[in-house]
Amino acid sequence: MTVPSPQTDQPLIPERRSEPWSGLRRGWRLLRVRLGIPATTSATKRLGNRGEQEARSYLRSIGYRVPYSNVYVPHAEADLVGQTADGAWAIVEVKTRVVDPTDAEAIAPEANITHAKRLKLRRIARHLARANQWPLQRVQIDVVAVECDPATHEPTRLRHWPAAIAVV
C-alpha cells in the first residue's frame, strides 16, 4: 500500500516486508479484528507506542508535519517520517525508556542508538530518498528520546536531536 506524499501527491513508497511470515501475521491480525478479538501487546510495545505519540505531538508543536509512522522498508522500519518547518524530510528514530529520576547512573534512551542502528537509519533514509526522489541534501535523521516515570509510565522528559545522524 502506498500513501500519497503530503507535498507532491506522489506516493511514499515503503517496500514490502521481507519477513517470511509477514503475510501470515497480517492475515491473523485481520481475522482477529473481524472476530473482535483484542490485540495483545507487550508492555514494551505499549511504552514504545506511547513514546512515539509523545514525539509526534512534540514535533508537530515545533512545526514539523508528521504524517507517517512505522514506515517499513526492506529489512527495517522508520518510527516516524515527516517534514521539518523548512521542508526537509526527517526520518525520526524514537527511543523510549522508563527512567528513575533518582538513579544517577540511569542510561539515557538515546544511548541505545548503536553503530549498527545508525547504519540502518542511514539505509532507511537513502532508500526513502531514492524511492520518492527526494534530494539527499534535504533528508535528515532526527532522534527523539522520551523518558517515562517508572510508576505511571507517563512521559516526564523529552529530548529532540535534530539532524543527529548524518545521512551521507
C-alpha positions in Angstrom: 0.0 0.0 0.0 1.4 3.4 -0.9 0.4 6.6 0.8 0.5 10.0 -1.1 3.3 12.3 -0.1 1.9 15.4 1.5 4.0 17.8 -0.6 4.0 16.2 -4.0 0.9 13.9 -4.0 3.3 11.2 -5.1 3.3 8.0 -3.0 5.7 7.5 -0.2 7.0 4.1 -1.3 7.7 1.7 1.5 8.8 -1.7 0.2 7.1 -4.9 1.2 8.4 -6.5 4.4 10.7 -9.4 3.5 9.9 -11.5 6.6 8.7 -15.0 5.5 5.7 -15.0 7.9 4.6 -11.3 7.5 1.7 -12.3 5.2 0.5 -14.9 7.7 0.8 -12.4 10.6 -1.2 -9.8 8.6 -3.9 -12.4 7.9 -4.1 -13.3 11.6 -4.3 -9.6 12.6 -7.2 -9.1 10.1 -9.0 -12.2 11.4 -8.7 -11.0 15.0 -10.1 -7.6 14.0 -13.0 -9.3 12.2 -13.8 -11.6 15.1 -13.5 -8.8 17.7 -10.5 -10.4 19.5 -8.4 -7.7 21.1 -4.8 -7.5 20.0 -2.3 -8.4 22.7 0.6 -6.1 23.0 3.5 -6.3 25.4 4.3 -3.6 27.9 7.4 -2.7 26.0 5.4 -2.2 22.8 2.8 -0.1 24.6 5.7 2.0 26.1 7.2 2.4 22.7 3.9 3.4 21.1 3.4 6.0 23.9 6.8 7.4 23.2 6.1 7.7 19.5 2.8 9.5 20.3 4.6 12.0 22.5 7.4 12.5 19.9 4.8 13.1 17.2 3.0 15.7 19.4 6.2 17.5 20.2 7.4 17.6 16.6 4.1 19.0 15.5 4.3 21.7 18.1 7.6 22.9 16.7 6.4 23.0 13.1 7.0 19.5 11.7 4.4 17.7 9.6 4.5 14.1 10.6 2.0 12.1 8.5 3.8 8.7 8.5 4.6 6.3 11.3 6.1 2.8 11.3 7.2 3.0 7.6 8.6 -0.3 6.5 11.5 -0.5 4.0 13.5 -3.7 3.2 14.7 -5.2 6.5 14.0 -2.1 8.5 11.4 0.3 9.9 11.3 4.1 10.4 9.4 5.2 13.5 8.2 8.5 12.1 8.7 10.2 8.7 7.7 13.8 8.2 8.9 17.2 7.1 10.6 19.9 9.1 9.2 23.5 9.1 11.7 24.4 6.3 10.6 21.5 4.1 13.4 19.0 4.7 12.3 15.4 5.1 13.0 13.9 8.5 13.4 10.2 9.4 12.8 10.2 13.2 14.0 7.5 15.5 12.2 7.5 18.8 13.8 5.9 21.9 11.6 5.5 25.0 12.8 4.2 28.3 11.5 4.0 31.9 14.0 6.1 33.9 14.0 6.5 37.7 14.8 10.2 38.3 16.6 9.4 41.5 19.0 7.0 39.7 22.2 8.9 39.0 23.5 6.1 36.8 20.4 5.8 34.6 21.2 5.4 30.9 19.6 7.9 28.6 17.3 6.4 25.9 19.3 7.8 23.0 22.4 5.9 24.3 20.8 2.8 22.8 21.5 4.0 19.3 24.4 1.8 18.4 26.7 2.0 15.3 24.6 -0.8 13.7 21.4 1.2 14.3 23.0 4.4 12.8 23.9 2.4 9.7 20.4 1.0 9.5 18.9 4.5 9.8 21.1 5.8 7.0 20.0 2.9 4.8 16.3 3.8 5.6 16.9 7.5 4.7 18.7 6.7 1.5 16.0 4.2 0.5 13.2 6.6 1.1 15.0 9.4 -0.7 15.7 7.2 -3.7 12.2 5.7 -3.9 10.5 9.1 -3.5 13.0 11.2 -5.5 13.9 13.4 -2.5 17.2 15.3 -2.8 19.5 13.6 -0.3 20.7 17.0 0.9 17.1 17.6 2.1 16.9 14.5 4.2 17.9 14.3 7.8 17.8 11.8 10.6 16.4 13.1 13.9 16.4 11.3 17.3 13.8 11.9 20.0 14.4 10.5 23.4 11.5 10.0 25.8 11.9 9.2 29.5 9.0 7.9 31.4 8.1 7.7 35.1 8.7 4.1 36.5 5.4 4.1 38.4 2.9 5.6 35.9 4.8 5.2 32.6 3.8 8.7 31.8 6.4 10.7 29.9 8.4 13.0 32.1 11.2 14.3 29.8 11.7 14.6 26.1 14.8 15.5 24.2 15.0 16.2 20.4 18.2 15.9 18.5 17.5 17.4 15.0 19.9 16.0 12.3 21.6 13.9 14.9 22.9 11.3 12.4 24.5 12.3 9.1 22.7 10.7 6.1 25.8 10.5 3.9 
